[in-house]
Amino acid sequence: MWKFYALLSAIFAALTAILAKVGVKGISGNVATAIRTTVILALAWLIVIFCGQIKETGEINRRNLVFLILSGLATGLSWIFYFKALETGDVSKVAPIDKLSVVFVMILSFLLLGEPLNTKTILGGILITAGAILMLQ
């Protein structure tokens, strides 16, 4: 099932890039990020409430909270820089560079989480990097 969710994530990420490029026209990336974040915040809490998971907020421990806050900060910075790039760059060039995050995840998951790197993973990372470089030309 995770593969299906990952595919849906990729589809919505593609839509995000296109919609964001149109939405950022004429405004700053910071304002665009604030609007987008407000919508996401409301949607996320509505889903938690609708799914009856609000009681899980009492189960959050200090470690969960610290790492989720750090993740939120990283997400916010990613979005701010993404919108800054969209302000002046072509979405067809910004998005491939943004997707280099996959390569960075592979490296960091190996270094920090001890996840295995096999030949297929390394080759995939090289191809993603090569594809991003090729699309910039």
C-alpha positions as CSV (number, residue, x, y, z in Angstrom):
1,M,0.0,0.0,0.0
2,W,2.9,2.4,0.7
3,K,3.8,2.3,-3.0
4,F,0.3,3.6,-3.9
5,Y,0.6,6.4,-1.3
6,A,4.0,7.3,-2.6
7,L,2.7,7.5,-6.2
8,L,-0.2,9.7,-5.1
9,S,2.4,11.9,-3.3
10,A,4.4,12.2,-6.5
11,I,1.3,13.1,-8.5
12,F,0.2,15.8,-6.0
13,A,3.8,17.1,-5.7
14,A,3.7,17.6,-9.5
15,L,0.4,19.4,-9.2
16,T,1.8,21.5,-6.3
17,A,4.7,22.6,-8.5
18,I,2.4,23.7,-11.4
19,L,-0.2,25.4,-9.1
20,A,2.5,27.1,-7.0
21,K,4.2,28.5,-10.1
22,V,0.9,30.1,-11.2
23,G,0.0,31.2,-7.6
24,V,3.4,32.9,-6.8
25,K,3.1,35.2,-9.9
26,G,3.1,38.8,-8.7
27,I,3.6,38.0,-5.0
28,S,6.6,37.2,-2.8
29,G,7.5,33.6,-2.2
30,N,7.2,34.2,1.6
31,V,3.5,35.3,1.3
32,A,2.8,32.3,-1.0
33,T,4.4,30.0,1.6
34,A,2.4,31.5,4.4
35,I,-0.9,31.0,2.5
36,R,0.0,27.5,1.5
37,T,1.1,26.6,5.0
38,T,-2.2,27.9,6.5
39,V,-4.2,25.7,4.1
40,I,-2.0,22.7,4.9
41,L,-2.4,23.3,8.7
42,A,-6.2,23.5,8.5
43,L,-6.3,20.4,6.2
44,A,-4.0,18.3,8.5
45,W,-6.0,19.1,11.6
46,L,-9.3,18.4,9.9
47,I,-8.0,15.0,8.9
48,V,-6.8,14.3,12.4
49,I,-10.2,15.2,13.8
50,F,-12.2,13.4,11.1
51,C,-10.2,10.2,11.6
52,G,-10.7,10.4,15.4
53,Q,-6.9,10.6,16.1
54,I,-7.0,13.8,18.2
55,K,-6.5,11.7,21.3
56,E,-3.1,10.6,20.0
57,T,-1.8,14.1,20.7
58,G,-1.6,13.1,24.4
59,E,0.8,10.3,23.5
60,I,3.4,12.6,22.0
61,N,6.7,12.4,24.0
62,R,9.5,14.9,24.2
63,R,11.6,13.1,21.5
64,N,8.6,12.9,19.1
65,L,8.0,16.6,19.7
66,V,11.6,17.7,19.2
67,F,12.1,15.8,16.0
68,L,8.7,16.8,14.6
69,I,9.5,20.5,15.3
70,L,12.9,20.1,13.6
71,S,11.2,18.4,10.7
72,G,8.7,21.3,10.5
73,L,11.5,23.8,10.5
74,A,13.2,21.9,7.7
75,T,9.9,21.7,5.7
76,G,9.3,25.4,6.2
77,L,12.8,26.3,5.0
78,S,12.4,23.9,2.0
79,W,9.1,25.6,1.0
80,I,10.5,29.1,1.4
81,F,13.4,28.3,-0.8
82,Y,11.2,26.4,-3.3
83,F,8.9,29.4,-3.7
84,K,11.9,31.8,-4.0
85,A,13.2,29.6,-6.8
86,L,9.7,29.5,-8.5
87,E,9.5,33.3,-8.4
88,T,12.2,33.6,-11.1
89,G,12.9,30.1,-12.4
90,D,11.0,27.8,-14.7
91,V,9.0,25.2,-12.8
92,S,10.4,22.6,-15.3
93,K,13.9,23.4,-14.1
94,V,13.1,24.1,-10.4
95,A,11.3,20.8,-9.8
96,P,14.1,18.5,-11.0
97,I,16.6,20.3,-8.7
98,D,14.1,20.0,-5.8
99,K,13.8,16.3,-6.5
100,L,17.5,15.9,-5.8
101,S,16.2,15.7,-2.2
102,V,15.7,12.0,-3.0
103,V,19.5,11.6,-3.4
104,F,20.1,13.6,-0.2
105,V,17.6,11.3,1.6
106,M,19.5,8.2,0.4
107,I,22.8,9.6,1.6
108,L,21.5,10.9,5.0
109,S,19.4,7.7,5.7
110,F,22.6,5.7,5.2
111,L,24.7,8.0,7.4
112,L,22.2,8.8,10.1
113,L,19.8,5.9,10.2
114,G,22.0,3.1,9.1
115,E,19.7,2.2,6.2
116,P,21.4,0.0,3.6
117,L,22.8,1.3,0.3
118,N,22.9,-1.3,-2.4
119,T,23.9,-1.2,-6.0
120,K,20.4,-0.4,-7.2
121,T,20.0,2.4,-4.8
122,I,23.4,4.0,-5.7
123,L,22.7,3.6,-9.4
124,G,19.2,5.2,-9.0
125,G,20.8,8.1,-7.1
126,I,23.3,8.6,-9.8
127,L,20.6,8.5,-12.5
128,I,18.5,11.0,-10.6
129,T,21.5,13.3,-10.3
130,A,22.4,12.9,-13.9
131,G,18.7,13.6,-14.9
132,A,18.6,16.8,-12.9
133,I,21.8,18.0,-14.4
134,L,20.6,17.1,-17.9
135,M,17.4,19.0,-17.4
136,L,19.2,22.1,-16.4
137,Q,21.1,22.3,-19.7
